[in-house]
Amino acid sequence: RPCVGIMLVNSDGKVFAGTGPKGSVVEISDPKHPGTRPDPKVQYIWDLATVARGNLYAATGPTGQLWKRAVDGSWSLLLDSKHSHLLCVTVGLDGSVHAGSDGEGLIYRVGLDGKPSVVYDAPQNEVRALLVAPDGAIALHDFNTGDVTLRTWIAPRVTGPSAGAVVSAAGLPRLLIVTEGERHLVAIDLMSGEARWRYQWTSSGRSGALRLKRSGKLLYD
């Protein structure tokens, strides 16, 4: 029997439900309850997000894929993460789509150009919720209780999306390196919430988007 896992109301007042184990998105507000399925291999719709122009985004399992549903009801694949499940999805202020995975606790970003990238590697094994906070707030949640274990603030990004990565090494504090403001990186101590250092990058030849990647102990963009 189908089970509703997530419900969403879009800007037009239409109500959608994501279901399992048949992986359908059903328009509840339509008396006929039309449902569509991204792909026969999709069994679970774990989360839904929407934008003003009517597109829906679905985080799915057990294939770990991110799908886009156009206004006409057609589906297109945005991301095949190779994880078993993408558990959450949200749309950033710039229109980019972010999704959180199980397994490694990665946050993916799909830009307006359709290119996916990993922007955050969480210390936990799962990322179950994402929220866009335009005020620069950073909050860490206990995944067992949902309680906030650390909260701090940085200058918000305006012209590009936020990006970050957790960096740790023997003898050094665990740090969250994130973009701050327009031209800075800041290292947040994940124990105290204090800023350990800030770095200003040059803007010559650089667009508003900055993507952080790790290679061993090195962090680069």
C-alpha positions in Angstrom: 0.0 0.0 0.0 1.4 3.4 -0.9 2.8 5.5 2.0 3.1 9.3 1.9 6.6 10.4 2.9 6.6 14.1 2.2 4.0 16.8 1.2 4.6 20.2 -0.4 2.6 23.3 -1.4 3.9 25.3 -4.3 3.5 29.0 -5.0 0.2 28.3 -6.9 -1.3 26.6 -4.0 -1.1 23.1 -5.5 -0.4 20.3 -3.0 2.0 17.5 -3.9 2.8 14.3 -2.1 5.9 12.1 -2.5 5.1 8.4 -2.0 6.7 5.0 -1.5 7.3 2.2 -2.3 6.2 3.0 -5.9 8.1 6.3 -6.0 5.2 8.5 -7.4 4.6 12.2 -7.0 0.8 12.8 -6.6 -1.0 16.1 -7.0 -3.3 16.0 -4.0 -5.1 19.2 -4.8 -6.4 17.8 -8.1 -9.6 15.8 -7.5 -8.3 13.2 -10.0 -5.1 12.8 -7.9 -2.8 12.4 -11.0 0.5 10.8 -10.2 3.8 10.5 -12.1 6.9 8.5 -11.5 10.4 9.8 -12.4 11.7 6.3 -13.3 10.7 2.7 -12.8 13.7 2.1 -10.6 12.7 4.9 -8.2 10.8 3.5 -5.2 10.8 6.4 -2.7 10.3 10.1 -2.9 12.1 11.3 0.2 11.8 15.0 -0.2 10.4 17.6 -2.6 11.3 21.3 -3.4 9.7 23.8 -5.8 10.4 27.1 -7.4 8.1 30.0 -8.4 8.0 29.0 -12.1 6.4 25.6 -11.1 9.2 23.0 -11.5 9.4 20.4 -8.8 12.6 18.7 -7.5 12.6 15.2 -6.0 15.2 13.5 -3.8 14.8 9.8 -4.3 15.9 6.3 -3.4 17.1 3.6 -3.6 19.0 4.8 -6.7 20.2 8.1 -5.0 19.0 10.3 -7.8 17.8 13.9 -8.0 15.0 14.5 -10.5 13.3 17.6 -12.0 9.6 17.6 -12.9 8.6 20.3 -15.4 5.3 22.1 -15.4 4.0 19.7 -18.1 4.7 16.7 -15.8 7.8 15.4 -17.7 10.8 14.2 -15.7 14.5 14.7 -16.3 17.5 13.4 -14.3 19.7 16.1 -12.7 22.0 14.0 -10.6 22.9 10.4 -10.2 24.9 10.4 -6.9 25.8 6.7 -6.8 24.5 6.6 -3.2 21.5 4.6 -2.2 19.4 7.6 -1.2 19.2 11.3 -1.6 17.2 12.3 1.6 16.5 16.0 1.2 16.5 18.8 -1.4 16.2 22.5 -1.4 16.6 25.4 -3.9 19.1 28.1 -3.2 18.6 31.8 -3.5 20.4 31.8 -6.9 18.2 29.0 -8.3 20.8 26.2 -7.8 19.5 22.9 -6.3 21.1 21.3 -3.3 20.5 17.7 -2.1 21.8 15.7 0.9 22.8 12.0 0.7 23.0 9.0 2.9 26.2 6.9 3.2 28.8 9.6 3.3 26.7 12.6 4.3 27.5 14.7 1.2 25.7 17.8 0.1 25.5 18.1 -3.7 24.8 21.3 -5.7 23.5 21.4 -9.2 24.1 24.8 -10.7 22.0 26.6 -13.3 24.3 25.2 -15.9 23.3 21.7 -14.9 26.8 20.8 -13.6 26.8 18.9 -10.2 29.4 19.2 -7.5 30.0 18.3 -3.9 29.9 21.4 -1.7 30.0 19.9 1.8 31.1 16.7 3.4 29.3 16.3 6.7 30.9 14.5 9.7 27.7 12.5 10.0 26.7 9.6 7.7 23.4 11.2 6.6 22.1 14.6 5.6 18.4 14.5 6.3 17.4 18.2 6.1 18.6 21.3 4.3 17.4 24.9 4.8 18.3 28.1 2.9 19.2 30.8 5.5 19.8 34.2 3.8 21.1 35.9 7.0 24.4 34.0 7.2 23.4 31.7 10.1 25.2 28.4 10.5 23.6 25.8 12.8 24.8 22.2 13.5 22.1 19.7 14.5 22.4 16.5 16.4 21.1 13.9 14.0 19.7 11.7 16.8 17.6 14.5 18.5 17.5 17.3 16.0 18.8 19.7 18.7 21.1 22.5 17.7 24.6 21.8 19.1 26.4 24.9 17.7 25.2 28.1 16.2 27.2 31.0 14.7 26.9 33.7 12.1 29.0 34.8 9.2 28.5 37.5 6.5 26.0 36.1 4.0 26.7 35.4 0.3 24.9 37.6 -2.1 26.2 37.1 -5.7 26.9 33.4 -5.4 26.0 30.2 -3.5 27.6 29.2 -0.3 30.2 26.4 -0.4 32.0 24.6 2.4 33.9 21.5 3.5 34.9 19.9 6.8 38.7 19.7 7.3 40.4 17.8 10.1 43.9 16.4 10.7 45.8 14.8 13.6 46.5 17.4 16.3 44.3 20.1 14.7 40.8 21.2 15.5 37.9 20.0 13.2 37.1 23.0 11.0 34.3 24.0 8.7 35.7 26.1 5.9 32.9 28.1 4.3 32.6 31.0 1.9 31.7 34.3 3.6 30.5 37.6 2.1 31.8 38.2 -1.4 35.5 37.4 -1.2 36.4 35.6 1.9 36.8 32.1 3.3 36.3 31.6 7.0 37.4 28.6 9.2 34.8 27.8 11.9 36.0 25.7 14.9 33.3 23.0 15.2 33.8 22.7 18.9 33.7 26.4 19.9 31.9 28.0 16.9 34.7 30.7 16.8 36.4 31.8 13.6 40.0 30.6 13.5 41.0 32.5 10.4 39.7 34.4 7.4 41.2 34.5 3.9 40.4 37.0 1.1 40.7 35.7 -2.5 41.2 37.9 -5.5 38.2 38.5 -7.8 40.1 38.8 -11.0 38.6 36.5 -13.6 36.3 34.8 -11.0 32.5 34.6 -11.1 30.2 34.6 -8.1 30.3 30.8 -7.6 33.1 29.2 -5.6 33.4 25.4 -5.3 35.6 23.8 -2.6 37.2 20.4 -3.0 39.5 18.4 -0.9 42.5 16.3 -1.8 44.0 14.8 1.4 44.9 17.7 3.6 44.6 20.2 0.8 41.6 22.4 0.1 41.3 24.0 -3.3 38.7 25.5 -5.6 
